[in-house]
Amino acid sequence: QVQLVESGGGLVQPGGSLRLTCAASGSIFSIDAMGWYRQAPGRERELVAITTSTSSSSANYANSVKGRFTISRSGAENTVYLQMNSLKPEDTAVYYCNAVITTAAHYSMNYWGLGTLVTVSS
């Protein structure tokens, strides 16, 4: 069984920064991709950033966060981070960690964390 646990959400003022962390644990053979999605009230869940390796060149971002957010991944720790700078009120949402993982039984599956709330408000 695989679990994704997020941390780092909270309340921040506009222009501020937060760092989200997501740690994957369990019966993991390999991690093919890790990323972050978000869902604001009344809106559909959307991709924020995703990476397929520990290299920064493999990262892709939503246009709305390019230049402000940075995704990074620690392969040894099965962890993905989202550094969020210059936060705006429209970034307010529940942020979900997502990972495509091949388990020890060699099944490739899509996993989600429970989400962490980010609120940007003065």
C-alpha positions in Angstrom: 0.0 0.0 0.0 1.2 3.5 -0.8 0.5 6.7 1.0 1.1 10.4 0.1 1.2 12.8 3.0 1.2 16.5 2.4 2.3 19.3 4.8 3.1 23.0 4.7 -0.2 24.7 3.9 -1.5 27.6 5.9 -2.5 31.3 5.8 -0.2 33.7 4.2 -0.5 37.4 3.1 -0.4 38.3 -0.5 3.2 38.5 -1.8 4.3 35.9 0.8 5.8 32.4 0.4 4.9 28.9 1.4 6.6 25.6 0.9 4.6 22.4 0.5 6.0 19.0 1.0 4.6 15.6 0.0 6.2 12.4 1.1 5.4 9.0 -0.5 5.7 5.9 1.6 4.8 2.2 1.4 5.4 -0.5 -1.1 7.2 1.5 -3.8 9.3 0.1 -6.6 9.7 3.4 -8.5 8.1 6.8 -8.9 7.4 7.8 -12.4 6.0 11.3 -11.8 5.1 13.5 -8.9 3.1 16.7 -9.0 0.8 19.1 -7.4 -2.8 20.0 -8.3 -5.2 22.4 -6.7 -8.9 23.0 -6.3 -10.4 26.3 -5.4 -14.0 26.5 -4.1 -16.5 26.1 -6.9 -13.8 25.2 -9.5 -12.4 22.0 -11.0 -9.1 20.5 -9.9 -6.3 21.8 -12.0 -2.6 20.9 -12.5 -0.1 23.3 -10.9 3.2 21.6 -11.5 4.6 18.2 -12.3 8.0 16.6 -12.6 9.1 13.2 -14.0 12.5 13.2 -12.4 14.8 14.9 -9.9 16.0 17.2 -12.7 14.6 20.7 -12.8 14.5 20.4 -16.6 11.7 17.8 -16.4 9.3 20.2 -14.6 6.2 21.6 -16.2 4.0 24.4 -14.8 0.6 25.9 -15.3 0.9 29.3 -16.9 -0.7 30.9 -13.9 2.2 29.9 -11.6 5.2 30.1 -14.0 8.0 32.2 -12.5 6.4 32.1 -9.0 6.3 28.4 -8.1 9.1 25.9 -8.2 8.7 22.1 -8.0 11.5 19.9 -6.9 11.9 16.3 -6.0 14.2 14.3 -3.8 14.5 10.8 -5.3 16.2 9.3 -2.3 13.4 10.4 0.0 10.5 9.9 -2.4 9.5 13.5 -1.6 8.3 16.3 -3.8 8.2 20.0 -2.8 6.4 23.0 -4.1 8.0 26.4 -3.3 5.4 29.1 -3.8 6.5 32.7 -3.9 4.7 35.9 -4.7 1.4 34.3 -3.6 -1.8 35.9 -4.8 -5.3 35.6 -3.4 -6.3 33.6 -6.5 -3.8 30.9 -5.4 -6.1 30.1 -2.5 -7.1 26.4 -2.8 -6.7 23.0 -1.5 -3.4 21.6 -2.9 -3.2 17.9 -3.6 -0.1 15.8 -4.1 -0.2 13.3 -7.0 2.1 10.5 -7.9 2.3 7.8 -10.5 4.0 5.0 -8.7 5.0 1.5 -9.7 4.5 -0.7 -6.6 6.7 -3.5 -5.5 4.2 -5.8 -7.1 4.9 -4.0 -10.4 1.5 -2.3 -10.7 1.6 1.3 -12.0 -1.1 3.3 -10.2 -2.1 6.9 -9.7 -2.1 8.1 -6.1 -3.5 11.2 -4.3 -2.8 12.8 -1.0 -5.6 14.2 1.2 -4.8 17.8 0.4 -3.5 20.8 2.3 -5.2 24.1 2.4 -3.4 27.3 1.2 -5.2 30.5 2.0 -3.7 33.8 0.7 -5.4 36.8 2.3 -4.6 40.0 4.1 
